[in-house]
Amino acid sequence: MDYQPIATIHNDFPTKFGLPRQSGMSEHLISQIVMEEPYRSAEAFRGIEAFEYLWLIWAFEPMGKRSWSPTVRPPKLGGNKRMGVFATRSPNRPNPIGLTRVKLVKVELSTPRGPVLTVAGADLMDGTAILDIKPYLPYADSVPDAAAGDYGPRHQKLLDVQIPDSVAALFCEEQLLALKEALAYDPRPGYQSDPQRVYGFAYGGYDVHFRVEGDVAEVLEAVPLT
């Protein structure tokens, strides 16, 4: 089977670390989906504005292609618990594809780049290849009370995020909200808990440095990327 990307997504996260681990965890993270040739046809999007959410099927390649393994150790679960790959959302899969739900914010059918979709809540890196786009149907796609194993709500305790004014001033309001959401869900691997360790991730043109102590994520500085 040979699949060709139909589009590329663009946002403020050029690397994997810091990126929301699941779709919808950062509802203020705005991304743009730019279509590739020969899919830059406004007709292909007729009626899409009637849907509030979309499914994106995408390729993991920008995150680094690796050999698949029947079992993996999800970092968010502490890195010590081994689980079957099909019981996780690990990128190390036989076929490196992902599925993401996003909110449709804006549809632009006539731009110099062809049709462009603005979406919110994606968990995809900048430059990720999109393989398909489908409408989200709440009556068929949503099961709010379904069991979620070790990924359930009890593992989603949010951190209190503290960002100094000097760093906050570097970002627009929407970018700042998305940054706070990314940090609130604690981007560190589950097995790292040293309160003195300084972490960093690329976001919005800056290398954002932070540390976590207890239930507080403190941003220390944001250094321009070179």
Contacts in CASP RR format, 6 or more apart in sequence:
PFRMAT RR
TARGET T0000
AUTHOR 0000-0000-0000
METHOD contacts of the structure
MODEL  1
MDYQPIATIHNDFPTKFGLPRQSGMSEHLISQIVMEEPYRSAEAFRGIEA
FEYLWLIWAFEPMGKRSWSPTVRPPKLGGNKRMGVFATRSPNRPNPIGLT
RVKLVKVELSTPRGPVLTVAGADLMDGTAILDIKPYLPYADSVPDAAAGD
YGPRHQKLLDVQIPDSVAALFCEEQLLALKEALAYDPRPGYQSDPQRVYG
FAYGGYDVHFRVEGDVAEVLEAVPLT
3 131 0 8 1.000
4 36 0 8 1.000
5 36 0 8 1.000
5 59 0 8 1.000
5 129 0 8 1.000
5 130 0 8 1.000
5 131 0 8 1.000
6 35 0 8 1.000
6 36 0 8 1.000
6 39 0 8 1.000
6 130 0 8 1.000
6 131 0 8 1.000
6 132 0 8 1.000
6 133 0 8 1.000
7 33 0 8 1.000
7 34 0 8 1.000
7 35 0 8 1.000
7 36 0 8 1.000
7 39 0 8 1.000
7 129 0 8 1.000
7 130 0 8 1.000
7 133 0 8 1.000
8 33 0 8 1.000
8 34 0 8 1.000
8 36 0 8 1.000
8 127 0 8 1.000
8 128 0 8 1.000
8 129 0 8 1.000
8 130 0 8 1.000
9 31 0 8 1.000
9 32 0 8 1.000
9 33 0 8 1.000
9 34 0 8 1.000
9 56 0 8 1.000
9 58 0 8 1.000
9 122 0 8 1.000
9 124 0 8 1.000
9 126 0 8 1.000
9 127 0 8 1.000
9 128 0 8 1.000
9 130 0 8 1.000
10 31 0 8 1.000
10 32 0 8 1.000
10 33 0 8 1.000
10 34 0 8 1.000
10 126 0 8 1.000
10 127 0 8 1.000
11 29 0 8 1.000
11 30 0 8 1.000
11 31 0 8 1.000
11 32 0 8 1.000
11 122 0 8 1.000
11 124 0 8 1.000
11 125 0 8 1.000
11 126 0 8 1.000
12 29 0 8 1.000
12 126 0 8 1.000
12 175 0 8 1.000
12 178 0 8 1.000
12 203 0 8 1.000
12 204 0 8 1.000
12 205 0 8 1.000
13 19 0 8 1.000
13 29 0 8 1.000
13 125 0 8 1.000
13 126 0 8 1.000
13 201 0 8 1.000
13 202 0 8 1.000
13 203 0 8 1.000
13 204 0 8 1.000
14 125 0 8 1.000
14 126 0 8 1.000
14 202 0 8 1.000
14 205 0 8 1.000
15 125 0 8 1.000
15 201 0 8 1.000
15 202 0 8 1.000
16 63 0 8 1.000
16 125 0 8 1.000
17 187 0 8 1.000
17 199 0 8 1.000
17 200 0 8 1.000
17 201 0 8 1.000
17 202 0 8 1.000
18 182 0 8 1.000
18 187 0 8 1.000
18 201 0 8 1.000
18 203 0 8 1.000
19 123 0 8 1.000
19 124 0 8 1.000
19 125 0 8 1.000
19 182 0 8 1.000
19 187 0 8 1.000
19 201 0 8 1.000
20 26 0 8 1.000
20 29 0 8 1.000
20 121 0 8 1.000
20 122 0 8 1.000
20 123 0 8 1.000
20 181 0 8 1.000
20 182 0 8 1.000
20 185 0 8 1.000
21 76 0 8 1.000
21 123 0 8 1.000
21 185 0 8 1.000
21 187 0 8 1.000
22 89 0 8 1.000
22 123 0 8 1.000
23 100 0 8 1.000
23 101 0 8 1.000
23 102 0 8 1.000
23 121 0 8 1.000
23 122 0 8 1.000
23 123 0 8 1.000
24 101 0 8 1.000
24 102 0 8 1.000
24 103 0 8 1.000
24 121 0 8 1.000
24 123 0 8 1.000
25 121 0 8 1.000
25 123 0 8 1.000
25 181 0 8 1.000
25 182 0 8 1.000
25 185 0 8 1.000
26 121 0 8 1.000
26 123 0 8 1.000
26 178 0 8 1.000
26 181 0 8 1.000
26 182 0 8 1.000
26 185 0 8 1.000
27 103 0 8 1.000
27 120 0 8 1.000
27 121 0 8 1.000
27 181 0 8 1.000
28 120 0 8 1.000
28 121 0 8 1.000
28 174 0 8 1.000
28 177 0 8 1.000
28 178 0 8 1.000
28 181 0 8 1.000
29 120 0 8 1.000
29 121 0 8 1.000
29 122 0 8 1.000
29 178 0 8 1.000
29 181 0 8 1.000
29 182 0 8 1.000
30 105 0 8 1.000
30 118 0 8 1.000
30 119 0 8 1.000
30 120 0 8 1.000
30 174 0 8 1.000
30 178 0 8 1.000
31 102 0 8 1.000
31 118 0 8 1.000
31 119 0 8 1.000
31 120 0 8 1.000
31 121 0 8 1.000
31 122 0 8 1.000
31 124 0 8 1.000
32 116 0 8 1.000
32 117 0 8 1.000
32 118 0 8 1.000
32 119 0 8 1.000
33 56 0 8 1.000
33 116 0 8 1.000
33 117 0 8 1.000
33 118 0 8 1.000
33 119 0 8 1.000
33 130 0 8 1.000
33 133 0 8 1.000
34 113 0 8 1.000
34 114 0 8 1.000
34 116 0 8 1.000
35 113 0 8 1.000
35 114 0 8 1.000
35 115 0 8 1.000
35 116 0 8 1.000
40 113 0 8 1.000
40 114 0 8 1.000
40 115 0 8 1.000
41 115 0 8 1.000
42 109 0 8 1.000
42 110 0 8 1.000
42 114 0 8 1.000
42 115 0 8 1.000
44 115 0 8 1.000
45 107 0 8 1.000
45 109 0 8 1.000
45 115 0 8 1.000
45 117 0 8 1.000
48 54 0 8 1.000
48 104 0 8 1.000
48 107 0 8 1.000
48 117 0 8 1.000
48 135 0 8 1.000
49 104 0 8 1.000
49 107 0 8 1.000
51 104 0 8 1.000
51 135 0 8 1.000
51 136 0 8 1.000
52 103 0 8 1.000
52 104 0 8 1.000
52 136 0 8 1.000
53 101 0 8 1.000
53 102 0 8 1.000
53 103 0 8 1.000
53 104 0 8 1.000
53 135 0 8 1.000
53 136 0 8 1.000
53 138 0 8 1.000
54 101 0 8 1.000
54 102 0 8 1.000
54 104 0 8 1.000
54 117 0 8 1.000
54 119 0 8 1.000
54 133 0 8 1.000
54 134 0 8 1.000
54 135 0 8 1.000
54 136 0 8 1.000
55 99 0 8 1.000
55 100 0 8 1.000
55 101 0 8 1.000
55 133 0 8 1.000
55 134 0 8 1.000
55 135 0 8 1.000
55 136 0 8 1.000
55 141 0 8 1.000
56 99 0 8 1.000
56 100 0 8 1.000
56 101 0 8 1.000
56 102 0 8 1.000
56 119 0 8 1.000
56 122 0 8 1.000
56 124 0 8 1.000
56 130 0 8 1.000
56 132 0 8 1.000
56 133 0 8 1.000
57 97 0 8 1.000
57 98 0 8 1.000
57 99 0 8 1.000
57 130 0 8 1.000
57 131 0 8 1.000
57 132 0 8 1.000
57 133 0 8 1.000
57 134 0 8 1.000
58 97 0 8 1.000
58 98 0 8 1.000
58 99 0 8 1.000
58 100 0 8 1.000
58 124 0 8 1.000
58 128 0 8 1.000
58 129 0 8 1.000
58 130 0 8 1.000
58 131 0 8 1.000
59 96 0 8 1.000
59 97 0 8 1.000
59 98 0 8 1.000
59 128 0 8 1.000
59 129 0 8 1.000
59 131 0 8 1.000
60 91 0 8 1.000
60 93 0 8 1.000
60 96 0 8 1.000
60 97 0 8 1.000
60 98 0 8 1.000
61 96 0 8 1.000
61 129 0 8 1.000
62 125 0 8 1.000
62 127 0 8 1.000
62 128 0 8 1.000
62 129 0 8 1.000
63 91 0 8 1.000
63 125 0 8 1.000
64 91 0 8 1.000
65 96 0 8 1.000
66 91 0 8 1.000
66 92 0 8 1.000
67 92 0 8 1.000
68 85 0 8 1.000
68 92 0 8 1.000
68 93 0 8 1.000
68 94 0 8 1.000
69 85 0 8 1.000
69 92 0 8 1.000
70 84 0 8 1.000
70 85 0 8 1.000
71 82 0 8 1.000
71 83 0 8 1.000
71 84 0 8 1.000
71 85 0 8 1.000
72 82 0 8 1.000
72 83 0 8 1.000
72 84 0 8 1.000
72 85 0 8 1.000
72 88 0 8 1.000
72 90 0 8 1.000
72 92 0 8 1.000
73 79 0 8 1.000
73 80 0 8 1.000
73 81 0 8 1.000
73 82 0 8 1.000
73 83 0 8 1.000
74 81 0 8 1.000
74 83 0 8 1.000
74 88 0 8 1.000
74 89 0 8 1.000
74 90 0 8 1.000
74 150 0 8 1.000
75 189 0 8 1.000
75 190 0 8 1.000
75 191 0 8 1.000
76 155 0 8 1.000
76 189 0 8 1.000
76 190 0 8 1.000
77 83 0 8 1.000
77 150 0 8 1.000
77 155 0 8 1.000
77 190 0 8 1.000
78 189 0 8 1.000
78 190 0 8 1.000
78 191 0 8 1.000
79 189 0 8 1.000
79 190 0 8 1.000
79 191 0 8 1.000
80 191 0 8 1.000
81 150 0 8 1.000
83 150 0 8 1.000
85 92 0 8 1.000
85 93 0 8 1.000
89 151 0 8 1.000
97 131 0 8 1.000
100 122 0 8 1.000
100 123 0 8 1.000
100 124 0 8 1.000
101 136 0 8 1.000
101 141 0 8 1.000
102 119 0 8 1.000
102 120 0 8 1.000
102 121 0 8 1.000
102 122 0 8 1.000
103 119 0 8 1.000
103 120 0 8 1.000
103 121 0 8 1.000
104 117 0 8 1.000
104 118 0 8 1.000
104 119 0 8 1.000
105 118 0 8 1.000
105 119 0 8 1.000
105 120 0 8 1.000
106 117 0 8 1.000
106 118 0 8 1.000
107 115 0 8 1.000
107 117 0 8 1.000
107 118 0 8 1.000
108 115 0 8 1.000
108 116 0 8 1.000
108 117 0 8 1.000
108 118 0 8 1.000
109 115 0 8 1.000
117 133 0 8 1.000
156 185 0 8 1.000
157 215 0 8 1.000
158 184 0 8 1.000
158 185 0 8 1.000
159 183 0 8 1.000
159 184 0 8 1.000
159 185 0 8 1.000
159 186 0 8 1.000
159 212 0 8 1.000
159 215 0 8 1.000
159 216 0 8 1.000
159 217 0 8 1.000
160 184 0 8 1.000
160 215 0 8 1.000
160 216 0 8 1.000
160 217 0 8 1.000
161 180 0 8 1.000
161 183 0 8 1.000
161 184 0 8 1.000
161 216 0 8 1.000
161 217 0 8 1.000
161 219 0 8 1.000
162 216 0 8 1.000
162 217 0 8 1.000
162 218 0 8 1.000
162 219 0 8 1.000
163 176 0 8 1.000
163 179 0 8 1.000
163 180 0 8 1.000
163 219 0 8 1.000
164 219 0 8 1.000
166 221 0 8 1.000
167 208 0 8 1.000
167 219 0 8 1.000
167 221 0 8 1.000
167 222 0 8 1.000
168 176 0 8 1.000
170 206 0 8 1.000
170 222 0 8 1.000
171 179 0 8 1.000
171 204 0 8 1.000
175 203 0 8 1.000
175 204 0 8 1.000
179 203 0 8 1.000
179 208 0 8 1.000
182 203 0 8 1.000
183 210 0 8 1.000
183 217 0 8 1.000
183 219 0 8 1.000
184 217 0 8 1.000
186 212 0 8 1.000
186 217 0 8 1.000
187 199 0 8 1.000
187 201 0 8 1.000
188 199 0 8 1.000
188 212 0 8 1.000
193 212 0 8 1.000
195 211 0 8 1.000
195 212 0 8 1.000
195 213 0 8 1.000
195 214 0 8 1.000
196 211 0 8 1.000
197 211 0 8 1.000
198 209 0 8 1.000
198 210 0 8 1.000
198 211 0 8 1.000
198 220 0 8 1.000
199 209 0 8 1.000
199 210 0 8 1.000
199 211 0 8 1.000
199 212 0 8 1.000
200 207 0 8 1.000
200 208 0 8 1.000
200 209 0 8 1.000
200 210 0 8 1.000
201 207 0 8 1.000
201 208 0 8 1.000
202 208 0 8 1.000
202 225 0 8 1.000
203 222 0 8 1.000
205 224 0 8 1.000
205 225 0 8 1.000
206 222 0 8 1.000
206 223 0 8 1.000
206 224 0 8 1.000
206 225 0 8 1.000
207 222 0 8 1.000
207 223 0 8 1.000
207 224 0 8 1.000
207 225 0 8 1.000
208 219 0 8 1.000
208 221 0 8 1.000
208 222 0 8 1.000
209 219 0 8 1.000
209 220 0 8 1.000
209 221 0 8 1.000
209 222 0 8 1.000
209 223 0 8 1.000
210 217 0 8 1.000
210 218 0 8 1.000
210 219 0 8 1.000
210 220 0 8 1.000
211 217 0 8 1.000
211 218 0 8 1.000
211 220 0 8 1.000
212 218 0 8 1.000
END
